Structure formats: C-alpha cells, structure tokens
Amino acid sequence: AYICWFFFFPISSFLVGRLAEIVMHYKRDADNEAELKKLVTIDVTTGFYNAQGFFRKLDEEFLRAQRYKTKFSVLLIRISNFDSLRKIYGEINLVRILQSTADIVSKETRYPDVKSVVEGDMLGVILAETDEDGAKVVVEKLHRFMDSVTTEINGIKRVIRISPSM
C-alpha cells in the first residue's frame, strides 16, 4: 500500500500539472485568435471597422432587414479634399484630421450604428432601422458639424475646413 501511495501522489501531481498547462495553452490560443479577429476588422487609427468589417456588418444588417422586414440606410462620407489635405499637412497630421472627423461621426450618430473606414478618404455608416427621411436628418446634422474640424497640428489647435461629400 505504501508503495502504491509512493507512486500515486507524484504521478497524479505530475498529470494534474500537465493538464493545467495544456488547458492554459488552449485558453491562450483562444484569446490570441479572438484578438486577431478583432485586429483584422478594426481600423487602428479611428477604432471604427475597416472595409472588411464594414462589408461583413452590411451583410448581417441586410439579412436582418430582410428577415424582420425592416429598413436600413448606408451613408458614405467622402472627404473630397483629402489629397489636398495630405499635401498641405502631411501624412501624420492627416491621420489626426481623420481621427477628428471620425470623432464627429461617432458623436453625431447613434451608438448601435456601424461606423467604418471604407477607404482612406471614405467613412461608412450603417444606420440600422433608418429609412430615407431619417438618413437625410443624419446627413444634415453631419454636414453642419463636419464642414470644419478642430484638431491639433504641430502642437497648435487648428480649425481645418474639410469638404465632406455624402
């Protein structure tokens, strides 16, 4: 009996430790996979979805609207003078201008609306359960707040005129 206990405790301790190590390995892999999925669909600059995330959410919204017979609108916002802003302020400051523009879009749309960077100079917003009249209200509100963007350039707060096309 003593000999059985002498072998049982060390072997069981070893096996439990090994099992815990395997479980931690699988948990770490699952966490890494979730983080990678998030990174693949999120734009680092704005925190909005990127084009891949946008079109995935658009598919989901389309299927949901079909199933429940609801409406939705898609709003595309292009910064018409994007190339001019790049030439004037440079790439680093252009990122700040885009972040400020994204902040305005985020503040002036509802939380559940899906916001994304479709291209470098284009933002997209999926307005769930919003018909054409509701989308027009959002467009008017965004035009009012997006004609000029306040952002910090070279340590100085500046008001930048952007030309949004919606």
Secondary structure, 3 states (H helix, E strand, C coil): CHHHHHHHHHHHHHHHHHHHHHHHHHHHHHHHHHHHHHHHHECCCCCCECHHHHHHHHHHHHHHHHHHCCCEEEEEEEECCHHHHHHHHHHHHHHHHHHHHHHHHHHHCCCCCEEEEEECCEEEEEEECCCHHHHHHHHHHHHHHHCEEEEEECCEEEEEECCEEC
